[in-house]
Amino acid sequence: MASILSEKRQYPIGRFSFHPVMNEQELQNCLARIETLPTRLQDALHALSAEQWDTPYRLGGWTVRQVVHHLADSHANAYMRFKLALTEDRPVIKPYLEEQWAELADSKILSPSVSVQWLEALHTRWVTLMRQMKPSDWARSIFHPDRNRLISLWEMVTLYAWHGDHHLAHIQLVIEERQ
């Protein structure tokens, strides 16, 4: 029972699941979720006190502050990977150590609002880029050396739509505990 509860806190919306057949409806759903993430994130942060920004969503998990800064770090990397995939042939990307990034000073002391503002601008550019892509562009890919495989832009857009919702659900866990 404890492991089920731990899994639910770690993956409150479930683990990422990729369906490789691209369709327009799913694409538009993903783009809308990415586009609205900064607003949904800001709304969630308004439901918390500044003290709760330093509350972890689960035992051993990141604080709300770290989660918000992680979203900005991760989505900035994703945006750059999209641009690389669109301008190079199967570029090898540089992975980063997200757990260590979350322990750096900017992730531990800055107000989450800084990263929300960054996400607003970043997602505006990213969604603008994605809305102009041709259907064939979604098959372009990056090579992820840690995963030792190619990852298409279609898989990436579905992953990052899930990723934003996943971490927003972590913040929702902290909000629900407050009530």
C-alpha positions as CSV (number, residue, x, y, z in Angstrom):
1,M,0.0,0.0,0.0
2,A,2.8,2.4,0.9
3,S,4.5,1.9,-2.5
4,I,1.2,2.6,-4.3
5,L,0.8,5.8,-2.4
6,S,4.4,6.7,-3.1
7,E,3.9,6.0,-6.8
8,K,0.7,8.2,-6.9
9,R,2.6,11.1,-5.3
10,Q,5.5,10.7,-7.7
11,Y,3.3,10.3,-10.8
12,P,0.0,11.9,-9.8
13,I,-1.3,11.8,-13.4
14,G,0.5,8.5,-14.3
15,R,3.7,7.8,-16.1
16,F,4.3,9.2,-19.5
17,S,3.0,7.0,-22.3
18,F,3.8,7.7,-25.9
19,H,1.5,6.8,-28.8
20,P,3.6,7.1,-32.0
21,V,0.8,7.6,-34.5
22,M,0.5,11.4,-34.8
23,N,-3.0,12.9,-35.3
24,E,-4.0,16.5,-35.6
25,Q,-6.4,16.5,-32.6
26,E,-3.7,15.2,-30.2
27,L,-1.2,17.7,-31.6
28,Q,-3.6,20.6,-31.0
29,N,-4.2,19.2,-27.5
30,C,-0.5,19.1,-26.7
31,L,0.1,22.6,-28.1
32,A,-2.8,24.0,-26.0
33,R,-1.4,22.4,-22.8
34,I,2.1,23.8,-23.5
35,E,0.7,27.2,-24.4
36,T,-1.5,27.5,-21.2
37,L,1.0,26.0,-18.8
38,P,2.4,29.3,-17.6
39,T,-1.1,30.7,-16.8
40,R,-2.1,27.4,-15.1
41,L,1.1,27.5,-13.1
42,Q,0.6,31.1,-12.0
43,D,-2.9,30.3,-10.9
44,A,-1.6,27.3,-8.8
45,L,1.1,29.5,-7.2
46,H,-1.6,32.1,-6.2
47,A,-3.2,29.3,-4.1
48,L,-0.1,28.9,-2.1
49,S,1.6,31.0,0.5
50,A,5.3,32.0,0.0
51,E,6.2,29.6,2.8
52,Q,4.6,26.7,0.9
53,W,6.9,27.4,-2.0
54,D,9.5,25.5,0.0
55,T,7.2,22.6,0.7
56,P,8.1,19.3,-1.0
57,Y,5.3,17.6,-2.8
58,R,6.4,14.2,-1.4
59,L,9.0,12.9,1.0
60,G,12.4,13.2,-0.8
61,G,10.8,15.3,-3.6
62,W,11.5,18.8,-4.8
63,T,9.9,21.8,-3.2
64,V,7.3,23.8,-5.2
65,R,10.0,26.4,-5.8
66,Q,12.3,23.8,-7.3
67,V,9.6,22.2,-9.4
68,V,8.7,25.6,-11.0
69,H,12.4,26.4,-11.7
70,H,12.9,22.8,-13.0
71,L,10.0,23.4,-15.5
72,A,11.7,26.5,-16.8
73,D,15.1,24.7,-17.1
74,S,13.6,21.6,-18.7
75,H,11.4,23.4,-21.2
76,A,14.2,25.8,-22.2
77,N,16.3,22.7,-23.0
78,A,13.3,21.2,-25.0
79,Y,12.9,24.4,-27.0
80,M,16.6,24.4,-27.9
81,R,16.3,20.7,-28.9
82,F,13.4,21.5,-31.1
83,K,15.4,24.2,-32.9
84,L,18.4,21.9,-33.3
85,A,16.2,19.1,-34.7
86,L,14.6,21.6,-37.2
87,T,18.0,22.9,-38.4
88,E,20.3,19.9,-38.2
89,D,20.1,16.3,-39.2
90,R,19.5,14.2,-36.1
91,P,21.7,16.2,-33.8
92,V,23.1,14.6,-30.7
93,I,21.8,16.6,-27.7
94,K,23.7,17.3,-24.5
95,P,21.8,15.8,-21.5
96,Y,21.9,17.7,-18.3
97,L,21.7,16.6,-14.6
98,E,18.3,18.0,-13.7
99,E,18.6,16.8,-10.0
100,Q,21.8,18.8,-9.7
101,W,20.4,21.8,-11.5
102,A,17.5,21.8,-8.9
103,E,20.1,22.1,-6.1
104,L,21.7,25.2,-7.5
105,A,21.1,28.6,-5.8
106,D,18.8,30.0,-8.5
107,S,16.4,27.0,-8.1
108,K,16.5,27.2,-4.3
109,I,16.2,30.9,-3.5
110,L,14.6,32.8,-6.4
111,S,10.9,33.4,-6.4
112,P,9.0,30.9,-8.7
113,S,7.5,34.0,-10.4
114,V,10.8,34.6,-12.2
115,S,10.5,31.2,-13.9
116,V,6.8,31.6,-14.6
117,Q,7.6,34.9,-16.4
118,W,10.4,33.1,-18.3
119,L,8.0,30.3,-19.2
120,E,5.5,32.8,-20.5
121,A,8.0,34.2,-23.0
122,L,9.6,30.8,-23.8
123,H,6.2,29.1,-24.4
124,T,5.1,31.9,-26.7
125,R,8.1,31.4,-28.8
126,W,8.0,27.6,-28.7
127,V,4.3,27.3,-29.5
128,T,4.7,29.9,-32.3
129,L,7.5,27.8,-33.7
130,M,5.5,24.5,-33.4
131,R,2.4,26.0,-35.0
132,Q,4.4,26.9,-38.1
133,M,5.9,23.4,-38.5
134,K,5.0,21.3,-41.5
135,P,3.6,17.8,-40.9
136,S,6.9,16.3,-42.0
137,D,8.8,18.3,-39.4
138,W,7.3,16.3,-36.6
139,A,9.2,13.3,-37.8
140,R,12.6,15.1,-37.4
141,S,14.5,13.9,-34.4
142,I,17.3,14.4,-31.9
143,F,19.6,11.7,-30.7
144,H,19.6,11.4,-26.9
145,P,22.8,9.7,-25.8
146,D,21.6,8.7,-22.3
147,R,18.6,6.9,-23.9
148,N,20.7,5.7,-26.8
149,R,18.0,6.4,-29.3
150,L,16.4,8.9,-31.6
151,I,13.4,10.9,-30.3
152,S,11.1,12.6,-32.8
153,L,9.6,16.0,-32.3
154,W,6.2,14.4,-32.2
155,E,7.3,12.3,-29.2
156,M,8.9,15.4,-27.6
157,V,5.7,17.5,-27.9
158,T,3.7,14.8,-26.2
159,L,6.3,14.3,-23.6
160,Y,6.5,18.0,-22.7
161,A,2.7,18.5,-22.7
162,W,2.7,15.6,-20.1
163,H,5.7,17.0,-18.3
164,G,4.0,20.3,-17.6
165,D,0.8,18.6,-16.4
166,H,2.9,16.2,-14.3
167,H,4.6,18.9,-12.3
168,L,1.5,21.0,-12.1
169,A,-0.1,18.0,-10.4
170,H,2.8,17.9,-7.9
171,I,2.0,21.5,-7.0
172,Q,-1.7,20.6,-6.7
173,L,-0.7,18.0,-4.1
174,V,0.7,20.7,-1.9
175,I,-2.4,22.9,-2.5
176,E,-4.7,20.1,-1.4
177,E,-2.7,19.4,1.7
178,R,-3.2,23.1,2.7
179,Q,-7.0,22.7,2.6
